[in-house]
Amino acid sequence: MLAVEAKKHLGAFTLDAKFELPTPGVVALFGRSGCGKSTLVNVIAGLLAADSGRVALDDVLLFDTAMHIDVPPERRRIGYVFQEARLFPHLDVAGNLRYAERRAGSPKFVSFDLVVELLDLEPLMNRRTHQLSGGERQRVAIGRALLSQPRLLLLDEPLASLDASRREEVLPYLEILRDQLAIPMVYVSHNFDEVLRLATFLVLMESGKTTAQGGIGEMSLNSGVRAIIGAEAVGAIVVGTVLGTDPSSGLTRVGVGRGELKVQAQTAAVGAKLRVQLLARDLIVATRAPQHLSVRNILTGVVTAVTSDEGDADLIAIDIGSTIIMARVTCAATRELKLAAGLPVWALVKAVSLRAHSFEEAPPAAARPTAPR
């Protein structure tokens, strides 16, 4: 578990943040530019001393002002990936990786060969850094950070300097690291698409403060998150279980709540978990059982809340079985359909509007790298 509490005054700016990552996974620090995300990450890394606070990882104190503990950055065993790759230009890719490997402490739980395999670095090993694309440089930087044998990996806007195509090149590798390694990660981003794909836990920051935190599904419904990402990106993240393949369409059947969705997803084994984003703008609400429609994804549920949204619209929260999804409808539709808490409804969503990302359950605590005492 990672537990962080930090206060720091920097001129007119004050950081006053607190969060806990209760299980292995990826915690995303999310908020508008200037809210203090990078400052908080630098406190965790030990690159910036907090005025007061505490940083603990797996019950090992890295920083505690009350107990006068401040472990130097080089002894915290924390890997750090910056916006820029910061590779050594006089070394080739293999040399950059071997440098990190030589300087790493013990025990070594991530091997050189495993890092090369996971990040697909073999074709790049003899290249100098100026011969790499931006996405390739960041993959090497991530590999170098992993070979430092970190018990925690910090990634501060690692894809911010890349264009959309290069981001898409790197994101699958970050997903692989999340799913196949047991290293907890802190991921800083203001790009909500990246957060949706990678994070298991989200911490919302505003003006130096942590204003809300929770699992990615819960936080996808948070009003503070909605205010940042805008109306078009508002929706719910639901976790479903693969049930199999629909023989008529070839789509993957995913059980969510009391219902089932058919989504376009890469081959996934029955029983695997899928994270699915349902955008509020893509859901249609019916108060009677729909018939004779081309839409195949229909979920039954009960309205739990109706709240005003931007413009002449309402957000309808629907419980589909211990899972809440959101639909945006006009205020006129709310009145005409008499949408209110407790009303049974049907939510219709097109398969093409679903974005599914597979992920594995977090590894047990015993499998994680532990801090030397």
C-alpha positions in Angstrom: 0.0 0.0 0.0 1.2 3.5 -0.8 0.1 6.2 1.7 1.0 9.9 1.0 0.4 13.0 3.0 2.2 16.2 2.1 2.0 20.0 2.7 4.4 22.3 0.9 4.4 26.1 0.4 5.9 27.3 -2.9 5.5 31.1 -3.2 1.7 31.7 -3.6 1.1 28.0 -4.2 0.3 25.6 -1.4 0.2 21.8 -1.8 -2.0 20.1 0.7 -2.5 16.5 -0.5 -3.4 13.2 0.9 -4.2 9.8 -0.7 -3.8 6.1 -0.3 -3.5 3.4 -3.0 -4.9 0.5 -1.0 -4.0 -2.3 -3.4 -1.4 -2.9 -6.2 -2.4 -1.0 -9.3 -2.1 2.3 -11.0 -3.2 5.5 -9.2 -3.8 8.4 -11.6 -3.3 12.0 -10.3 -5.8 13.9 -12.4 -6.6 17.6 -12.6 -6.1 20.8 -14.5 -2.6 22.1 -15.3 -1.1 23.7 -12.3 -3.1 21.8 -9.7 0.1 20.3 -8.1 0.3 16.9 -9.6 4.0 17.0 -10.5 4.8 18.7 -7.2 3.2 15.8 -5.4 5.1 13.3 -7.4 8.4 15.0 -6.7 7.6 14.9 -3.0 7.0 11.1 -3.3 10.3 10.7 -5.2 12.2 12.7 -2.6 13.2 15.3 -5.1 11.3 18.0 -3.2 11.1 18.0 0.6 7.6 18.7 2.0 7.2 21.1 4.9 5.3 18.4 6.7 3.9 15.0 5.9 4.4 11.3 5.5 5.2 8.9 2.6 4.9 5.2 3.4 5.2 2.2 1.0 4.3 -1.2 2.2 4.6 0.0 5.8 8.1 1.3 5.3 8.5 5.0 6.0 10.3 6.9 3.3 9.4 10.3 4.7 7.9 11.4 8.0 8.5 14.9 9.4 7.1 13.9 12.9 9.7 11.1 13.1 12.5 13.0 11.3 12.7 10.4 8.6 13.8 11.5 5.1 15.2 8.7 3.0 17.4 10.1 0.2 15.9 9.8 -3.4 18.6 7.3 -4.5 17.7 5.0 -1.6 13.9 5.0 -2.0 14.0 2.5 -4.9 11.5 4.6 -6.9 11.6 4.6 -10.7 10.8 7.9 -12.3 9.7 8.4 -16.0 9.6 12.1 -17.0 7.9 13.9 -19.9 11.2 13.8 -21.7 13.0 10.5 -22.0 16.3 11.9 -20.6 18.4 9.1 -22.1 22.2 9.2 -22.4 22.9 10.3 -26.0 26.4 8.8 -26.0 25.0 5.3 -25.3 22.9 3.1 -27.5 19.7 1.6 -26.2 21.4 -1.4 -24.7 23.9 0.8 -23.0 21.2 2.9 -21.4 19.4 -0.2 -20.1 22.6 -1.8 -18.8 23.5 1.4 -17.0 20.3 1.2 -15.0 20.8 -2.5 -14.4 24.3 -2.0 -13.0 23.2 0.7 -10.6 20.2 -1.3 -9.3 20.1 -2.6 -5.8 19.1 -6.0 -4.6 16.9 -8.0 -4.8 16.4 -8.0 -8.6 12.9 -9.0 -9.4 12.7 -7.6 -13.0 15.2 -9.2 -15.4 16.9 -7.5 -18.3 15.4 -10.1 -20.7 11.9 -9.6 -19.3 12.0 -5.8 -19.7 13.2 -6.2 -23.3 10.4 -8.6 -24.1 7.6 -6.7 -22.4 8.5 -3.4 -24.1 9.6 -5.0 -27.4 13.0 -3.3 -27.3 15.1 -6.1 -29.0 14.9 -4.4 -32.5 16.2 -1.1 -30.9 19.2 -2.4 -28.9 21.9 -1.1 -31.2 20.4 2.3 -32.0 21.6 5.6 -30.6 18.9 7.8 -28.9 18.8 10.2 -31.9 17.7 7.3 -34.1 14.6 6.6 -32.1 11.1 8.0 -32.5 9.5 9.8 -29.5 7.5 6.7 -28.6 10.6 4.5 -28.8 12.5 6.8 -26.6 9.8 6.7 -23.9 9.7 2.9 -24.1 13.4 2.8 -23.4 13.0 5.3 -20.6 10.3 3.1 -19.0 12.6 0.1 -19.5 15.5 1.9 -17.8 13.2 2.8 -14.9 12.1 -0.8 -14.5 15.7 -2.0 -14.5 16.4 0.2 -11.5 14.4 -2.5 -9.6 11.8 0.0 -8.2 9.2 -0.9 -5.6 7.2 2.1 -7.0 7.1 3.6 -10.5 6.3 7.3 -11.0 5.2 8.4 -14.5 4.9 12.2 -14.8 3.0 13.0 -18.0 5.1 10.4 -19.9 3.1 10.7 -23.1 2.5 14.5 -23.0 5.3 15.3 -25.6 4.0 12.7 -28.1 1.4 13.1 -30.8 -1.7 11.0 -30.9 -0.2 8.2 -33.0 2.9 7.9 -30.8 0.7 7.8 -27.6 -1.3 4.9 -29.1 2.1 3.2 -29.7 3.2 3.4 -26.1 -0.1 2.9 -24.2 -0.4 -0.8 -24.9 3.0 -1.3 -23.3 1.9 0.5 -20.2 -1.1 -1.7 -20.1 1.2 -4.8 -20.3 3.3 -3.5 -17.4 0.2 -2.9 -15.3 -1.2 -6.4 -16.0 2.0 -8.5 -15.8 4.1 -6.8 -13.2 3.2 -6.2 -9.6 4.8 -2.8 -9.3 2.4 -0.1 -8.0 2.4 3.0 -10.2 1.6 6.7 -9.8 0.5 8.1 -13.2 0.2 11.9 -13.7 -1.9 13.0 -16.6 -4.5 15.6 -17.7 -5.6 13.3 -20.6 -8.6 11.4 -19.4 -8.4 8.8 -22.2 -5.0 7.7 -20.8 -6.5 7.6 -17.3 -9.4 5.5 -18.4 -7.1 3.0 -20.1 -4.5 2.6 -17.3 -5.8 3.7 -13.9 -7.3 1.4 -11.3 -7.6 4.3 -8.8 -8.0 8.0 -9.4 -7.1 11.0 -7.2 -8.7 14.3 -8.2 -6.6 17.4 -7.5 -7.6 21.1 -7.6 -5.5 24.1 -6.6 -3.0 21.9 -4.7 -5.6 19.9 -2.8 -6.8 16.3 -3.3 -10.5 16.8 -3.5 -11.8 13.2 -4.2 -10.4 9.8 -4.6 -11.6 6.3 -5.3 -11.8 3.4 -7.8 -11.9 4.4 -11.5 -15.5 3.3 -11.9 -16.7 5.3 -8.9 -14.6 8.4 -9.9 -15.9 8.3 -13.5 -19.2 9.5 -12.0 -17.6 12.2 -9.9 -18.9 15.7 -10.6 -15.4 17.2 -10.2 -14.1 14.9 -12.9 -17.1 15.7 -15.1 -16.3 19.4 -14.8 -12.8 18.9 -16.1 -13.4 16.5 -19.0 -16.4 18.2 -20.4 -19.9 17.1 -21.4 -18.9 15.0 -24.4 -16.6 12.7 -22.3 -19.0 12.2 -19.4 -19.9 8.6 -18.8 -19.4 5.5 -16.6 -16.7 3.0 -16.5 -18.0 -0.5 -15.8 -16.1 -3.7 -15.2 -17.6 -6.8 -16.8 -16.7 -10.5 -17.2 -16.2 -12.1 -20.5 -19.0 -14.7 -21.1 -17.9 -15.8 -24.6 -18.3 -14.9 -28.3 -21.6 -14.2 -29.9 -21.7 -16.6 -32.9 -23.9 -14.4 -35.1 -21.9 -11.2 -34.8 -18.4 -12.3 -33.6 -18.6 -9.7 -30.9 -17.4 -10.5 -27.3 -20.2 -11.0 -24.8 -19.6 -9.2 -21.5 -21.7 -9.6 -18.4 -22.2 -6.2 -16.6 -24.6 -5.8 -13.7 -27.7 -7.9 -14.3 -27.3 -7.6 -18.1 -24.9 -8.3 -21.0 -23.1 -6.2 -23.6 -21.7 -7.2 -26.9 -18.4 -5.3 -27.6 -15.6 -5.3 -30.1 -12.6 -6.5 -28.2 -9.4 -8.4 -28.7 -9.6 -12.1 -28.0 -10.2 -12.6 -24.3 -10.7 -15.8 -22.3 -14.0 -16.6 -20.7 -13.9 -15.2 -17.2 -11.4 -12.4 -18.0 -12.2 -8.9 -16.9 -13.0 -6.1 -19.3 -13.3 -2.4 -18.5 -15.9 -0.8 -20.7 -16.7 2.9 -21.1 -20.3 3.9 -21.7 -20.5 7.5 -22.7 -23.7 9.3 -21.4 -24.2 10.8 -24.9 -24.4 7.3 -26.4 -27.2 6.0 -24.2 -30.9 6.2 -25.0 -33.5 5.8 -22.2 -36.8 4.0 -22.7 -39.6 3.5 -20.2 -41.0 0.5 -22.0 -39.3 -2.6 -23.2 -37.9 -1.8 -26.7 -38.9 -3.9 -29.6 -38.0 -4.2 -33.3 -34.8 -2.2 -33.0 -31.4 -2.6 -34.7 -29.7 -1.8 -31.3 -28.7 -5.0 -29.7 -27.2 -3.7 -26.4 -30.1 -3.1 -24.1 -29.7 -3.0 -20.3 -32.5 -3.0 -17.8 -32.2 -0.8 -14.7 -33.8 1.6 -12.3 -33.3 5.4 -12.2 -31.4 6.4 -9.0 -31.0 10.2 -9.7 -31.7 13.0 -12.1 -29.3 15.9 -12.1 -29.0 19.0 -14.3 -26.2 19.0 -16.8 -24.8 21.6 -19.2 -27.3 23.3 -21.5 -30.8 22.0 -21.7 -29.9 18.5 -20.6 -30.2 16.2 -17.6 -27.9 13.3 -16.5 -29.9 10.2 -15.6 -28.1 7.8 -13.2 -29.3 4.2 -13.8 -28.6 1.2 -11.5 -28.2 -1.9 -13.7 -27.3 -4.2 -10.8 -24.8 -2.9 -8.3 -23.4 -0.8 -11.2 -24.3 2.8 -12.1 -24.3 4.1 -15.7 -25.2 7.6 -16.9 -27.4 8.8 -19.8 -27.8 12.3 -21.0 -31.2 13.4 -22.2 -32.9 16.7 -22.9 -34.9 18.3 -20.1 -38.0 18.0 -22.3 -37.4 14.2 -22.4 -37.1 14.1 -18.7 -40.5 15.8 -18.3 -42.2 13.8 -21.0 -40.9 10.4 -19.8 -41.4 11.4 -16.2 -37.9 10.2 -15.4 -37.4 10.2 -11.6 -35.6 8.1 -9.0 -37.2 4.6 -8.7 -38.5 4.4 -12.2 -37.7 1.1 -14.1 -36.0 1.9 -17.5 -34.2 0.3 -20.4 -30.8 1.8 -21.5 -29.9 1.3 -25.1 -26.4 1.6 -26.4 -24.8 0.9 -29.8 -21.9 -1.6 -29.9 -19.8 0.8 -31.9 -19.8 3.3 -29.0 -18.2 0.9 -26.6 -14.5 0.9 -25.9 -13.3 -2.2 -24.1 -9.9 -2.6 -22.5 -8.9 -5.9 -20.9 -7.0 -6.0 -17.7 -6.0 -8.5 -15.1 -6.8 -8.5 -11.4 -4.2 -7.0 -9.1 -1.5 -9.5 -8.0 -1.6 -10.6 -4.4 0.6 -8.6 -2.0 3.0 -11.5 -1.6 4.0 -11.2 -5.3 4.9 -7.6 -5.0 8.5 -6.2 -4.6 8.9 -5.2 -0.9 10.9 -2.5 0.6 14.2 -3.3 2.2 14.2 -2.4 5.9 
